[in-house]
Amino acid sequence: MVPEVVQVFWAAMARGEFVTAAAAEAGTYREKGTRWLAAEGGIRPRRGRDLKGRCLTFSEREEIAVGRAAGESMRSIARRLGRSPSTVSRELARNTGRGAGYRATRAHALAYQRPSRPKPAKLHTNLKLRRQVEESPKALLPRADRRPLAPPIP
């Protein structure tokens, strides 16, 4: 299951479409839409990361899979995609299975679920800041009569 397809279904459901229309918009049939709905208890699942910008698209992952199956080098695949060879190398290292090799669908689903980085919250790690916020939350709010902490930079 490709997450982008399922998100099209859930977006249609959020607009108030019927299951049949939402499934058709996602390019599938009503029964499958009903299964997606039942599997999530009728509530749209958490989206995970938004795979836009720097991340590889599903079509780029398919190109990598086709290139590897054809015996192309990582550099030639990267050149064709307009990406850095290290990007293709990391993608293959991260998502190549032991016996199965590289599968674009599985790699894309894993990338969608994988967190961007396990960064803890600032107030969780900085206890001094946390105490300041807990003791005087109003001190953080801007007021017209409050002077700036530092002189303006010319």
C-alpha positions in Angstrom: 0.0 0.0 0.0 1.5 3.3 -1.1 0.8 6.0 1.5 0.0 8.7 -1.1 -2.8 6.7 -2.5 -4.3 6.1 0.9 -4.0 9.8 1.7 -6.0 10.7 -1.4 -8.8 8.4 -0.1 -8.7 10.0 3.4 -8.7 13.5 2.0 -11.8 12.7 0.0 -13.4 11.2 3.1 -12.6 14.4 5.0 -14.3 16.4 2.4 -17.5 14.4 3.0 -17.4 12.1 0.0 -19.0 8.6 0.2 -16.7 5.6 0.4 -17.4 4.7 -3.2 -16.4 8.1 -4.5 -13.4 8.4 -2.2 -12.1 5.0 -3.3 -12.7 5.8 -7.0 -10.7 9.1 -6.5 -7.8 7.0 -5.0 -8.0 4.7 -8.0 -9.4 1.6 -6.2 -12.7 0.0 -5.6 -15.3 0.4 -2.8 -14.5 -2.8 -0.9 -10.9 -1.8 -0.5 -11.9 1.7 0.7 -14.2 0.0 3.2 -11.3 -2.1 4.4 -9.1 0.9 4.8 -11.9 2.6 6.8 -12.5 -0.4 9.0 -8.7 -1.0 9.6 -8.4 2.5 11.1 -11.6 2.4 13.0 -13.1 5.1 10.8 -10.5 7.7 11.9 -7.9 9.1 9.5 -4.5 7.6 10.5 -1.6 9.9 11.4 0.1 11.0 8.3 3.7 10.3 9.3 6.2 12.5 7.6 5.5 14.6 4.6 7.8 13.3 1.9 8.3 16.4 -0.1 11.4 18.4 -0.9 14.7 16.6 -0.4 13.2 13.1 -0.1 13.0 10.7 -3.0 9.7 10.3 -4.7 8.0 7.0 -5.4 8.8 7.3 -9.1 12.5 7.9 -8.3 12.5 4.8 -6.1 11.0 2.8 -9.0 13.7 4.2 -11.3 16.4 3.0 -8.8 14.8 -0.4 -8.6 14.6 -0.7 -12.4 18.2 0.5 -12.8 19.5 -2.0 -10.2 17.6 -4.8 -11.8 19.2 -3.9 -15.2 22.7 -3.9 -13.6 23.3 -0.1 -13.8 25.8 1.5 -11.5 24.7 3.8 -8.7 26.4 6.8 -10.4 24.5 6.3 -13.7 21.2 5.9 -11.9 22.0 9.1 -9.9 22.9 11.0 -13.1 19.7 10.0 -14.7 17.6 11.1 -11.7 19.6 14.3 -11.2 20.5 13.3 -7.7 23.8 12.8 -5.9 25.3 9.3 -6.1 25.5 9.3 -2.3 21.7 9.7 -2.1 21.2 6.6 -4.3 23.8 4.8 -2.3 22.2 5.6 1.1 18.8 4.7 -0.3 20.0 1.2 -1.4 21.9 0.6 1.8 18.9 1.6 4.0 16.2 -0.3 2.0 17.8 -3.4 0.4 16.4 -6.6 1.9 18.6 -9.6 2.5 17.1 -12.0 0.1 14.5 -9.8 -1.7 16.8 -7.0 -2.9 15.6 -3.4 -3.4 11.8 -3.0 -3.6 10.5 0.5 -4.4 7.1 0.0 -2.8 8.6 -1.3 0.5 11.3 1.4 0.5 8.8 4.2 0.1 6.5 2.8 2.8 9.4 2.6 5.2 10.6 6.1 4.4 7.1 7.4 5.0 7.0 5.7 8.5 10.6 6.5 9.4 10.9 9.6 11.6 13.0 12.5 10.2 15.2 12.3 13.4 14.6 11.4 17.0 14.9 14.9 18.3 13.6 15.4 21.9 11.6 18.5 22.9 13.6 21.5 24.0 11.7 21.8 27.4 12.4 18.2 28.0 16.2 18.5 27.7 16.8 22.0 29.0 15.7 21.9 32.6 16.7 25.5 33.3 14.5 26.8 30.5 11.7 24.5 31.6 11.8 25.9 35.2 11.7 29.5 33.8 8.6 28.6 31.7 6.9 26.9 34.6 7.6 29.7 37.0 6.7 32.7 34.9 5.0 31.9 31.6 3.9 35.5 31.3 7.5 36.7 31.1 7.8 35.1 27.7 4.8 37.0 26.2 5.7 40.2 24.3 4.4 43.5 25.8 4.5 46.9 24.3 6.1 48.5 27.4 8.8 45.8 27.7 12.3 46.9 26.6 14.2 44.6 24.2 16.8 42.3 25.8 19.6 43.5 23.6 20.1 46.7 21.6 19.0 46.5 18.0 21.8 45.4 15.6 22.6 48.3 13.2 
